[in-house]
Amino acid sequence: MPSRLIKNSKLTNRQIGKLIDLFVLEVSANKAAKALKVHRHSAERVYRAIRLCLAIECEKQSPFNGEVEVDESYFGGKRKGNRGRGAAGKVPVFGVLKRNGLVYTRIVNDVSRQTLQEIIRSKVIPESIIYSDSFKSYDGLVLDGFKHYRINHDKRFVNKKNHINGIENFWGYAKTKLKRYYGIDRKNFYLYLKEMGFRFNHRKHPNLGLLIRKLLLKNKSVLY
């Protein structure tokens, strides 16, 4: 008997496999349930297990090195806001991206220097080159052994490397995709954010469905 993709699921591996394929195509759990004629709660449980699995994989990412971009952004809320207190009603997220590589995100309580630089120190190898904007929370990175270049968006640079286009592209990618959900409960936002990171990191993968199947089998002991 083949190993169960998701333990204790009432669905067969065939049904779960079809749900995985629809998840890859970004079909909602509700629509997927109707298409496959399974209970909505069963489809939602499979989708949640997939997202939890993707989050687990994202958190396993090794430290970044080389050329790295860092930035913070804000998700949710009905009105635009600035950094910090100006972002009322929004969820602050910090991102680290290795150029031509992976992105890592973390929901933060604030965007203070202590909070952001603790993440940088835990995720980026010293002597790496860090690119950031001029936000004051990035002050002092050179004291931790990083090479630090700041980008002033109001000026144009001759040096084409002086930018944070990569991480800004990810923010746009994630926000565009998340809009289709018409509002995400804050308690579930972490899983959706990690899904966006996983999709971005594997956007060129030839068979995302197969990869997710393998990850489900590898992590099934911690899924529910």
Helices and strands as residue ranges (DSSP letters): H 13-24, H 29-36, H 40-59, E 67-75, G 84-86, E 91-98, E 103-107, H 113-123, E 129-133, G 136-138, G 141-144, E 147-151, H 165-178, G 179-181, H 186-201, H 208-219, G 220-222
